[in-house]
Amino acid sequence: MAILMGDTVNDENGMEILEHGKAAFPVACYACDLEYREIPWHWHDEFEVLFVIEGAAVVLIGKEQLHLPAGRGIFINAGTLHSVAHAGEGVCKLRSICWHPRLSGGRDDSIYWQEYTKELLKEQSCSYLFLEELGESGREAVLYFSDAWERASKESAGYEFDLRHDLSKILVYGYLRQKTENRKQSEKEIRTEKRMKQMIEFIKENLSVQITIDEIAESAGVSVSECLRCFNSMFGITPIRYTRKLRLEKAAGMLKRGSSVSECSVLCGFDDMSYFAREFKKQYGCKPMEYKKRMRQKK
C-alpha cells in the first residue's frame, strides 16, 4: 500500500475529503508534514488514528485543544469535526491511518458491527480517545498502530489480513474505553456541530466567489446571530475570517502544486492581488511567490 502525502487528505468541496483506500480495501495511510501548513477543519466517514513522529501537534476537536508531543497518538471517531496544526516551530511530522468502519465491522448484521462498531459510531459516543488510554498498559494500541503502518509500508503477502486485525484491535480498545469515558457530547454540542458541517461545506463549495454571512447562515437554516454564535463557539472567529482562512489555505495548496500567484488570487476569491499578497503573508509569514519557491525547494 502506498504511503500518501498528507496534503492529499482534504478535498475543497465539502464533507467527502477523499476516498480513503479502495472499495475492496477501504484503508489509507498518510505521512503529514505540518511545518508549512496545517490540516484544516474537516470530517469524514472513516475512523482515524493520528500519531506524532517528530515535533508536536495540536488537534482541535470542537472547543478542545489537544496537545500531542512526539510519541503520542489519538483515535478520532468517524464523523468528528477536527483539524490539526503545528504546536510550535520547526519540524512537525505525523502519521495517519484512516479506515472505513466496514473494514473492521464487516456486514451490518455481524456481531463485529452490532456489538462493537455500531456502538462507537453512535452520535453521542465519544469523539476521541488518546491511544495511551487504550488497552491494559496503555501501550497496546500504539504497538498495533506501529504494526499496521509497517505492514502497509511493506505490503508482504497477506498483509491485508494482519492490517485489518491491527486496526480491529484498536477499535476494540476504543469500544471498551468509551464505556467508561465521560466525553459524550451534549445535545447543544451535537446540534452546533451539525450546523457547522453544513456551513463549512457551503463555504468550501464557494471559495472562488464572494459570499455573505446571510448566505452562510441560510445554508444551515439558522439566523445570522446563531451563525455568528456557532463560529465563535467552535472556532473563536467570525464566518468571514474563517472563509478568508480557508481561501488562503486553498491558495497555499495551489502554489505548492505550481499554480501562478495570479491564478491563485482569482480562483480563491481575491479580486485584489495586493490584498491577497498582504493577507497571505499574515497567515504564512511570507509572500505567495516566496512560499511557492520554498515549496519547490522542499520537493
C-alpha positions as CSV (number, residue, x, y, z in Angstrom):
1,M,0.0,0.0,0.0
2,A,1.4,3.4,-1.0
3,I,2.0,5.9,1.9
4,L,0.3,9.1,0.7
5,M,1.3,12.6,1.5
6,G,-0.9,14.3,4.0
7,D,-1.7,17.3,1.7
8,T,-4.0,15.0,-0.3
9,V,-6.3,14.4,2.7
10,N,-8.6,17.3,2.0
11,D,-10.8,18.0,-1.0
12,E,-12.0,21.5,-1.4
13,N,-15.6,20.5,-1.9
14,G,-17.2,19.6,1.4
15,M,-17.5,16.5,3.5
16,E,-16.1,13.8,1.3
17,I,-12.4,14.7,1.9
18,L,-11.3,11.9,-0.4
19,E,-11.7,8.1,-0.9
20,H,-9.5,6.6,1.8
21,G,-8.3,3.4,0.1
22,K,-10.4,1.5,-2.3
23,A,-13.9,-0.1,-2.0
24,A,-12.3,-3.6,-1.8
25,F,-9.9,-2.5,1.0
26,P,-11.0,0.9,2.5
27,V,-7.9,2.0,4.4
28,A,-5.2,4.6,3.6
29,C,-2.0,5.7,5.3
30,Y,-0.8,9.3,5.2
31,A,2.6,10.9,6.1
32,C,2.0,14.5,7.1
33,D,4.5,17.4,7.4
34,L,2.9,20.4,9.2
35,E,6.0,22.6,9.1
36,Y,4.5,24.9,6.5
37,R,0.8,24.0,6.6
38,E,-2.0,22.7,8.8
39,I,-4.8,20.2,8.2
40,P,-8.0,22.4,8.1
41,W,-11.3,21.6,9.7
42,H,-12.9,18.6,8.1
43,W,-14.7,15.4,8.9
44,H,-15.1,12.0,7.2
45,D,-16.9,8.7,7.5
46,E,-13.8,6.9,8.5
47,F,-12.2,6.2,11.8
48,E,-8.7,7.8,12.1
49,V,-5.6,7.4,14.2
50,L,-3.0,10.2,14.2
51,F,0.4,9.6,15.7
52,V,3.1,12.3,16.1
53,I,6.6,11.2,14.9
54,E,8.6,14.4,15.4
55,G,7.8,17.8,16.9
56,A,4.4,18.5,18.5
57,A,0.9,19.0,17.1
58,V,-2.4,20.4,18.3
59,V,-5.6,18.5,17.4
60,L,-8.6,20.7,17.6
61,I,-11.9,19.0,18.3
62,G,-14.8,21.3,19.0
63,K,-13.7,23.7,21.7
64,E,-10.9,21.4,22.9
65,Q,-7.2,21.8,22.0
66,L,-5.4,18.5,22.4
67,H,-1.6,18.8,22.6
68,L,0.3,15.8,21.1
69,P,4.1,15.7,21.6
70,A,6.2,13.2,19.7
71,G,5.4,9.6,20.6
72,R,1.7,10.3,21.4
73,G,-1.4,9.5,19.3
74,I,-5.1,9.9,19.2
75,F,-8.1,7.9,17.9
76,I,-10.7,10.2,16.2
77,N,-14.2,8.8,15.7
78,A,-15.9,8.8,12.4
79,G,-17.9,12.0,11.6
80,T,-15.9,14.1,14.1
81,L,-15.2,17.6,13.0
82,H,-11.5,18.3,13.6
83,S,-8.3,20.0,12.4
84,V,-4.6,19.6,13.1
85,A,-1.9,22.3,13.4
86,H,1.7,22.7,14.4
87,A,2.2,23.2,18.1
88,G,5.4,25.2,17.8
89,E,8.2,25.9,15.4
90,G,10.4,23.7,13.2
91,V,9.6,20.2,12.1
92,C,6.2,18.6,12.8
93,K,5.7,15.2,11.3
94,L,2.9,12.8,11.9
95,R,1.3,9.6,10.6
96,S,-2.3,8.9,10.0
97,I,-4.3,5.8,9.2
98,C,-7.9,6.2,8.1
99,W,-10.2,3.2,7.6
100,H,-13.9,2.8,6.9
101,P,-15.9,1.2,9.7
102,R,-16.9,-1.7,7.4
103,L,-13.2,-2.8,7.2
104,S,-13.3,-3.9,10.8
105,G,-17.0,-4.1,11.3
106,G,-17.9,-6.3,8.4
107,R,-21.6,-6.8,7.5
108,D,-24.2,-4.8,9.4
109,D,-25.8,-8.0,10.7
110,S,-22.5,-9.4,12.1
111,I,-21.5,-9.4,15.7
112,Y,-18.5,-7.2,14.9
113,W,-20.8,-4.5,13.6
114,Q,-23.6,-4.8,16.0
115,E,-21.7,-5.2,19.3
116,Y,-18.6,-3.1,18.6
117,T,-18.5,-0.9,15.5
118,K,-22.1,0.4,15.8
119,E,-21.6,1.4,19.4
120,L,-18.6,3.6,18.6
121,L,-20.5,5.1,15.6
122,K,-23.4,6.3,17.8
123,E,-23.7,10.1,17.5
124,Q,-23.5,10.6,21.3
125,S,-20.4,8.4,21.6
126,C,-17.0,9.9,22.5
127,S,-15.4,11.8,19.6
128,Y,-11.8,11.0,20.5
129,L,-9.5,8.9,22.7
130,F,-5.8,9.2,23.4
131,L,-4.0,6.0,22.3
132,E,-2.2,5.9,25.6
133,E,-5.5,5.5,27.3
134,L,-6.4,2.3,25.4
135,G,-5.6,-1.2,26.5
136,E,-4.4,-2.5,29.8
137,S,-1.0,-1.0,29.8
138,G,-1.7,2.0,27.6
139,R,0.8,0.8,25.0
140,E,-1.0,-1.9,23.1
141,A,-2.9,0.5,20.8
142,V,0.4,2.3,20.0
143,L,2.0,-1.0,19.1
144,Y,-0.9,-2.1,16.9
145,F,-0.7,1.3,15.1
146,S,3.0,0.9,14.5
147,D,2.5,-2.7,13.3
148,A,-0.3,-1.6,10.9
149,W,1.9,1.2,9.5
150,E,4.8,-1.2,9.0
151,R,2.6,-3.8,7.2
152,A,1.1,-1.1,4.9
153,S,4.6,0.0,4.0
154,K,6.0,-3.4,3.2
155,E,2.9,-5.0,1.6
156,S,4.0,-8.5,2.3
157,A,1.8,-11.3,1.0
158,G,-1.4,-11.4,3.0
159,Y,-0.7,-8.1,4.8
160,E,-4.3,-7.1,4.4
161,F,-5.4,-9.7,7.0
162,D,-2.9,-8.6,9.6
163,L,-3.6,-4.9,8.9
164,R,-7.3,-5.5,9.4
165,H,-6.5,-7.3,12.7
166,D,-4.3,-4.4,14.0
167,L,-7.0,-1.8,13.3
168,S,-9.7,-4.0,14.7
169,K,-7.8,-4.3,17.9
170,I,-7.5,-0.5,18.2
171,L,-11.3,-0.4,17.6
172,V,-12.0,-2.9,20.3
173,Y,-9.8,-0.9,22.8
174,G,-11.8,2.2,21.8
175,Y,-15.1,0.4,22.3
176,L,-14.0,-0.8,25.8
177,R,-12.6,2.6,26.8
178,Q,-15.6,4.7,25.7
179,K,-17.8,2.6,28.0
180,T,-16.1,4.4,30.9
181,E,-15.4,7.8,29.3
182,N,-17.4,10.9,30.0
183,R,-16.7,12.8,26.8
184,K,-20.1,12.4,25.3
185,Q,-21.4,15.5,23.5
186,S,-24.4,17.4,24.8
187,E,-27.4,17.9,22.6
188,K,-26.4,21.5,22.1
189,E,-22.9,20.5,21.0
190,I,-24.3,17.9,18.6
191,R,-26.7,20.5,17.1
192,T,-23.9,23.1,16.8
193,E,-21.5,20.6,15.1
194,K,-24.2,19.6,12.6
195,R,-24.9,23.2,11.7
196,M,-21.1,23.9,11.4
197,K,-20.7,21.0,9.0
198,Q,-23.4,22.4,6.8
199,M,-22.0,25.9,6.8
200,I,-18.4,24.7,6.3
201,E,-19.5,22.7,3.3
202,F,-21.2,25.7,1.8
203,I,-18.1,27.9,2.3
204,K,-15.8,25.3,0.7
205,E,-18.1,25.0,-2.3
206,N,-18.0,28.7,-2.8
207,L,-14.3,29.7,-2.1
208,S,-13.9,31.2,-5.6
209,V,-16.9,33.6,-5.3
210,Q,-18.0,36.3,-2.8
211,I,-20.4,35.1,-0.2
212,T,-22.1,36.9,2.7
213,I,-22.8,36.0,6.3
214,D,-26.5,35.8,5.4
215,E,-25.9,33.2,2.8
216,I,-23.7,31.2,5.1
217,A,-26.4,31.2,7.8
218,E,-29.1,30.3,5.3
219,S,-27.1,27.2,4.2
220,A,-27.7,25.7,7.6
221,G,-31.2,27.2,8.1
222,V,-30.2,29.4,11.0
223,S,-30.3,33.2,11.8
224,V,-27.2,35.4,11.3
225,S,-26.8,35.7,15.1
226,E,-26.9,31.9,15.5
227,C,-24.4,31.6,12.7
228,L,-22.1,34.0,14.5
229,R,-22.6,32.2,17.8
230,C,-21.7,28.8,16.2
231,F,-18.5,30.1,14.6
232,N,-17.4,31.9,17.8
233,S,-18.2,28.9,19.9
234,M,-16.2,26.4,17.8
235,F,-13.5,28.5,16.2
236,G,-13.4,31.7,18.1
237,I,-13.6,33.8,14.9
238,T,-16.3,35.2,12.6
239,P,-17.5,33.3,9.5
240,I,-15.9,35.9,7.2
241,R,-12.5,35.4,8.9
242,Y,-12.9,31.6,8.7
243,T,-13.7,31.9,5.0
244,R,-10.6,34.0,4.3
245,K,-8.5,31.5,6.2
246,L,-9.8,28.7,4.0
247,R,-9.2,30.7,0.9
248,L,-5.6,31.2,1.9
249,E,-5.2,27.5,2.7
250,K,-6.5,26.7,-0.8
251,A,-4.1,29.2,-2.3
252,A,-1.2,27.7,-0.4
253,G,-2.1,24.2,-1.8
254,M,-2.3,25.6,-5.3
255,L,1.0,27.3,-5.0
256,K,2.6,24.1,-3.8
257,R,1.3,22.4,-6.9
258,G,2.8,25.0,-9.2
259,S,-0.1,27.4,-9.9
260,S,0.7,31.1,-10.6
261,V,0.1,33.7,-7.9
262,S,-2.5,35.5,-10.2
263,E,-4.4,32.2,-10.8
264,C,-4.5,31.5,-7.0
265,S,-5.7,35.0,-6.3
266,V,-8.6,34.7,-8.8
267,L,-9.6,31.1,-8.0
268,C,-9.5,31.7,-4.3
269,G,-11.9,34.6,-4.3
270,F,-9.4,37.5,-4.0
271,D,-10.2,40.3,-6.5
272,D,-7.2,42.4,-5.4
273,M,-3.7,40.9,-5.9
274,S,-2.2,43.3,-3.3
275,Y,-4.8,42.4,-0.7
276,F,-4.2,38.7,-1.4
277,A,-0.4,39.0,-1.0
278,R,-0.9,41.0,2.2
279,E,-3.3,38.5,3.8
280,F,-1.2,35.6,2.6
281,K,1.9,37.0,4.4
282,K,-0.1,37.5,7.6
283,Q,-1.1,33.8,7.6
284,Y,2.1,32.2,6.3
285,G,4.8,34.7,7.2
286,C,5.9,35.3,3.6
287,K,4.6,36.5,0.2
288,P,2.9,34.0,-2.2
289,M,5.9,33.8,-4.6
290,E,8.3,33.2,-1.8
291,Y,6.1,30.5,-0.4
292,K,6.0,28.9,-3.8
293,K,9.8,28.9,-4.0
294,R,10.1,27.3,-0.6
295,M,7.7,24.5,-1.5
296,R,9.6,23.9,-4.8
297,Q,12.9,23.6,-2.8
298,K,11.3,21.1,-0.4
299,K,10.5,18.6,-3.2
